[in-house]
């Protein structure tokens, strides 16, 4: 099912999309559409993106008075400057997204105007060279307008001799802030000791933030970062989700691990920091002591001994969600994971681009997937599984029909009969088979769609869907009222008129299901 994120990612440049993917240790190759779909499929709750709509006005075309009126009246307009610099009011929320080359004066102007608006709930800022005054203005908007989500990405000080005074000005207000729920600071170069101290002290005393993401900020170079993290984890009692990539240094992890051991509120941890085996060992010990974490996204490659230790700890903790993207997991790793979690209360499993072999798929299918009835979300994308492996995999999950979200994109060839069966069996809610080259056609997909009342999101982008297949899809949609998000982009054999007709039905379904977000298919 498409979200605000689906719509907004289209406004980002390829360079920005690649930055987001690098942050999460995901591949950065491919077209813009491929990058967008990879982010949507593999990043949990990505806060880098916001809702976007059609650009209608350029800033230079509007007077200051007109901009003020549009904002203060909560009108639905879009402002564009250079590539992407947008303020918009979409449905219930108004967002500021600043990309490109807006200068500091314009940024401060925007902050002043937004301070007068009462509907804004989310701000995303990218690529600014900011002053202390900018930080103070941003803090005022966040404080007094009840901002719930804030993303600060690739921002720096306007004075190279002074380290991030804008962030200090913002950090000083964190203790008093009672409304901010999500904070994402990335690629901001927080090496300065005083900047780090102000930020982490503010976070330690904050009582509202639930989700905190700190990635690629170069803050772990002298152990001071880890010590400050330790203090934050010990004092903060409200953060439940922490993304900490490329910040914790080798050997310094012991300070972070100590705080993690005693933290009682953190539930989700995303961790990738290229550590030594000894450091990973310390982290595993801290996870064993911690009693609150139930979701882990882990990306550091480790030897089989440490893997077994990690899996043993995670099984004792009764984890709900596990993700091991881009790790190198051979048969022995998959076997130990499958045996350990065969009867576990695990809800979500991600094995993205881990090099699944046929032997690994066979074992994963006949053990974990055939017996565990709790897993509802499975992501085995970018493993080039091929038709035979997908048939084996699907035969296993079709036994109990407990999987609601299945992501097998970038799987080389997929038999069309298997795809039709997935839809006909009527239990998968979200199915992604994009970039996978369907062969032998989709005979019977019209009947499968006609009788399906469960599937809401189907992604078959760049999957060799032909004109006859698209006609069958159109026929099936005549009697389908559940599907609200269908992606058939980059299937060059589908004529435009079929795309238009298919899109009209999907939009009708979306209007019938008003509570669901949607994304139109194709470039119409």
N, C-alpha and C positions, 0 to 999 in steps of 0.2 A: 504494500500500500504506500503510495507516494506521500511525502510529507512536505512541509515548508522547505526542508533541506533540498529535496529534489529540484524544486523550482529555483532556488537561489544559487545552487552550484553552477548553473548555466551562465551566471553573470561573472564568474571568476575567470581570470586568465589561466592559460595552461601552466604558466610558471607558478601561480598561486596554488593550483590544484596539485602540482607536483610537490610543493612544500608541505601540504597537508599529508600527502601520502608518505613522504620521507619521514615525517614526524612519527608516523605509526609503523615505520619499517615495512612499507608496502611498495610494490613495483611502481615505477614512474613512467614506464613506456606506454605508448599507445596514443590514439587520437583523444581529443577532448571528451568525446562521449564515453570512451573506454575509461578514462580517468574518473569521470563523474560517477559512473556506475560502480567502479571499484571502491570509491569512498563510501557510497551509500550502502553497499553490500557488506563492507568489512570493518567499518569504524563505528563503534558503539557510541550513540548519542553525540555525533560530531557537533561541537558548538562553534565551529569556525564559519558556519554558514547561516544566512538569514533569509527570510522570505523576500522574493523579488517579483516585480511585475513589469509591465511594459513601460519603457522610458518615454516620457512625454514632454519634458521641459529640460532645457539646459540652464544651468545657473546663470550663465552670462546673458540669457534671454529674459531673465526676471529681475525686477528691481528688489532692493532690500525690503521695501514695504510689502510687495507681493509675496515674497518668501515668508515674511512675518505673518501675513494674513493666512496663508495656506497652513502654516504650522499651528498657529494659535486657534484656528477654527477646526482643527483636526480633519482637514480636507484630505481627499485621496488623490495625491499627486506624486510625481516622481521627478527628482532633480538629477540631472546628469552633467558631470563636468569631466572633460577629457574622456577617459575610458569608462570608468565606473565610480561615480561618487553619488550615492543615492540616499535620499530621505524619503520614506514613504509611510503612508497609513494604510495598512492592509487588514481588512475586516476589523478586528478588535485591537490590533497593536500597531504602533508606529516604530519604525526602525531607522537607525542611521548606519549606513555602510559607507565607509570612506576608503576608496581604493584609488590608486593613481598618484597624481602630482598636485593635490590640493596643498596650498601653502598654509602656514601656521595662522595667518590672519583669518583666512576663510574657516579654518577649523574652529578657532575661538568664536567666530561669528555664529557658526552652527551650534556650538555649545550654549551660547547665549539664547538663541532662538528656541532650542530644545528645552531650556530651563523654564520656558513659558508654557510648554505643552504638557497637558495632563494625562495623555494616553500612552506615552512612550513606555515600553517595558524592556526593550532589548537594544543594546548598542554593540556594533562591531566596528573596530577601528584597525586599519591596516596601513602600514608604511609611512607614518608621519614622522617628521623631525620636530619634536615637541619641546616647549619651554616649561618652566615651573608654573607659569600662569595657566598654560594649557591643562596641566595636571590638576590644578586647583579648580578650574572651570568644570572639568570632567567629573571631579569628585563632588562638586556641588550638584550637578545634574543627577548623578547616581544616588546621592544622599537624599535629595529633596523631591525627586520625581519617582521614587519607588522602583528604580530599575531592578529587574530580576536577573537579567543575564548580561554579562559584559565580557567581550573578547578584545584583547589588546595584542595585536600581532605585528611583528617586525617594526616596532616603533623604537626610536632612539632619541637621545638628547640632541638639541640643536647646537650645543656647545661641547666639543670633544674633550675639553679640559675639565668638564664637570660631568660626573657620572649620573645620568638619569634623574635630574632634580624633579622632572614631571611625575615620575613614579613615586618619589618620596612624598610629594604633595598629595597624591592620591592615597598612598598607603597609610598616611597619618589619619585618614578618616575611617579606616576599616573597622576599628574597634567600636566606633559609634554607629556604624551602619547596621540597620535591622531588617533590610528588605532584600539585599542582594543574595540570590540563591546559587548562581553559577558564575564562576570567574575563570577565565582562560587567558593566561599570559604566555606567549610563545615567541621565540626568536627575538628576544629583546635585550640580550647581552647584559645580564645583571651581575657582572663581575665585582663591581664596587662593593666594598664591605658595608658601608653605611646604607646603601640602597637595599642590599639583602637584609640587613638588620631591621630596617624600617618595615619592609614588606612582611617578613616572617613574624615580627612582633605584632604587627597589625592583624595578621591571619590568626595568630595564637589567641588573640583577645576577641576575635569576631564571633558572633553568636548566630549568624544567619546563613552563611555560605554552606551549601550542601555538596556542591561539586566543584573541585579545584583541579585545574590542569596547568602544569608547569613543564613545558617541553622546550628543549634546545635553547636554554637561556644562559648557558656557560656559567652556571653559578656554583658548580662543585669542583673548585680547583685548589682549595686549601683546607678542606675539611670544615670550614666555617659554615658552608651550606648544610652539610649533614648535621652539624650540631644545632643549627637553627631549625632544621626539619624535625630533629628530635624534640626540641622544645615545643614546636607547634603541635606535633602529634600527641604530646603529653598533656598540653593545656587545652587544645581545641576539642570541644565536645559535640560538634555538630556536622563536621565534614564526613560524608559517607562515601564519596567517590574521589579518588586521587589518581591523576595521570602524571607519571614522573619519568619521562624519557630523556635520556642524554643530559642528566644533571648530576647524578650520584657518581662519585669517582671510585676507582679501585682503592681498596683499603678503607676509604672513608665510609663505606657502607655500614660499618659496625655501629656508627652513631645513628644512622637512619634505622637500622634493624632494632636497636635498643628502644627507640621510640615506638616503632611498629609493634613490638612485643607487648607494650603496655597500653597501647591505644585500644579503646573499647567501642568506638563508633564507626570506624572505617569498614565499609562493606565491599567496595569494589576497588581493586588496585590494578593499574596498567603500568608495567615496569619493563624498560629496555635501556640498559646502561653499559653494556659490553664490559662485564666484570670478570675477575679471575674466579677460578673454581673455589678458592677459599672464601671469597666474598659471597658467592652464590650459596655456599654452605651456611654462612651467617644469616643470609636472608631466609633460607629454608627453616633454620632454627627459630627465627622470629615469627614466621608464619605458623609454626607449630604451637607457639605460645599464645599467639593472638587468638581471641575467641569471637571476633566479629566479622572478619572477612569471609564472604561467601562467593565472591566472583573475582577471578584472576585472569588478566591478559598478560602473558609472559612471552618474551621474544629472545632471550639470551640463549644461544646454543650451549648445551652442557653435555658432559659425558654420561654414559648409561648408568653409572653408579649414582650420580647426583640426580638423574632423572627418576630413578626408583625411589630415592629418598623424598624427592619433591612430590611424586604421585602418592606415596604412602601418607605423607602429611596431609595432602589435599583430600584424600579419601576419608581420613579421620575427621576432617573438618566439615564433612558433608557439604561440599561445594555445590552451588546451584549453576554456576556458569564458568566454563573453562575455555580459554582461547590460546592457541600456540601458533600464531601466524609466522610463516617464514622460517620456522625452526627446521633443522634437518633431522627428520624422524624416520629412521629405518624400521624394518620389521620388528626388531627387538623392542624398540620404544613403543610401537603401536600395540604389540602383544601385551606388554606390561600394563599399558593404559587400559586396554580392553578388559583384561582379566580383573584388574583392580576395581573398575567402575561398572562391572557387569550388572550389579544389582543396586547401584548407588542412586541417590535421589538427585541426579544431575538433570538440569532443565535445558542447558544450552552447551553445545560443543562446536568449537571452530578449529579446523585443521587446514587452514588456508596455505597453499603452496608449501607443503612440508615434504613433498616428494613421495607421495603414496604409491607404492608398487602394487602389482596385482596380488602378490602374496599378502601384503598388508591389508588391502581392500577385502580379500577373502576372509582374513581372520577378524577384522573389524566387523564385518557383516554377520558372520556366523556366531559371534560371541556378543559383543556389546549391543549392536543394533538389532539383533534378533531377540534378545532377552530383556534389555532395559526398556521399560514402558514409560519412563519419566521424561526422556529427552524429547523436547518439542521443537528445538531449533538446531539444525545441523548445517554447517558450512564446510564443505570439502572442495571449494572452488580452487581454480588455478593449479590443479594437479594433473591435468591432461589425462583424465581417467579413461576416456574412450568408451565405446558402446558396450563392450563386454563387462567392464568393471561397473558401469552405471546400472546395467541390468542386475548384476549381483547385489549391488548396494540397495537398489530399489526393492528387489525381492525381499530383502531383510526388513526394511522399514515398513513394507506393506503388510507384514504379519500382524502387527498390533495397531497400525495406522495412528500412531501417536505423534508423528512429525507434522508440525504445522508450517514451519518455514524450512525450505530446502534450497540451498544454494550450491549449484554444481556448474557454475559458469566457467569458461575456459577449459572445457573438458574434451577438447578435440571433437571426435564424431559422436553423435547421439542418435540412436535409432528412432525414427519418427513414431514407430509403434509403441516404444517405451514412453515417449512424451504423451501420447494419447492416453495410454493406460494411467499415467500419473494424474491426468485430469479426470478421466472416467471414474477412477476409484474414489474421488470426491472427499478427500480428507486434508489435502494440503491447502493452506490458506495463501501462502506466499511462495511462488516458484520462480527461481532464476536459473535459466539455462542459456544465458546470453553468451555470445562469442564461442559457440560450441558446434556449429555446422551440423544441422539436422540432415540426416540422409534417409532416402526411401520415402520421403513425403509424410504428410500428416493425415493419412486416410482415416476418417472416423472422428476427427476432432470436432466436426460440426455437432454430431450427436453427443459427444462427451461434454462439450460446452453447454449444450441445450439442457442437459440433465444435471449440470453442476451448480450447486447453490452455496458453495463454500469458498472457492477460489476468488480472492479479491485482487491479487497482484500477480501478473504474469509478465516476465521479462524474457523476450526472445530476440533481443537486439543482435543484429549481425550474426544470425544463426541459419542462414541459407533457407529462409522461408520463401517459398515461390508463390507465383500468382494463384495457382490452383489451391494451395494451402490457405492463402489469405481469403479466397472466396469461401472456402469451408468455414474459416473463422467467422467471417461476416454472417454466414447462414446460421451458425451456432449461436452467435450473439443476439439474434432476433428473439431468442427465447431465454436469454441469460440476463439476470438482474443483479448479479453479485459482483461481477468483475468491474472494478472502478479504476484500475491502473493497468494498461496494456502497453508495453514497449516493443514496437516493431521497427525501430529506427535501423537504418543501414542494412535493410534487406532490399537490395537493388532490383530484385525481380518483381516487387509489388508495385503495381501502377498507383499513381497518385489518387485516382478516383476511388480505388478500394480503401486506401488509407483514410480518405475523407469520410467515407461511409462508416468504416469501422470506428473512427474517432467520434462520430456523431452518436453512435450507440453507447460507447464508453462514457461520453459526457452525459448522456441521458441517465445512465446508471448512477453517475456521480451525483446528479441533481436529485435523484430519488433517495440516495444515501447522503443526506446533507452533512452528516457528522464526519464524513470521510474526506480527506484531502485527495486531490487528484493531479495528474500531470498528463497533458495531451500528448498523443503519440505523433511522431513524425514532424517534419518541417512543412507546415501547410501554407 
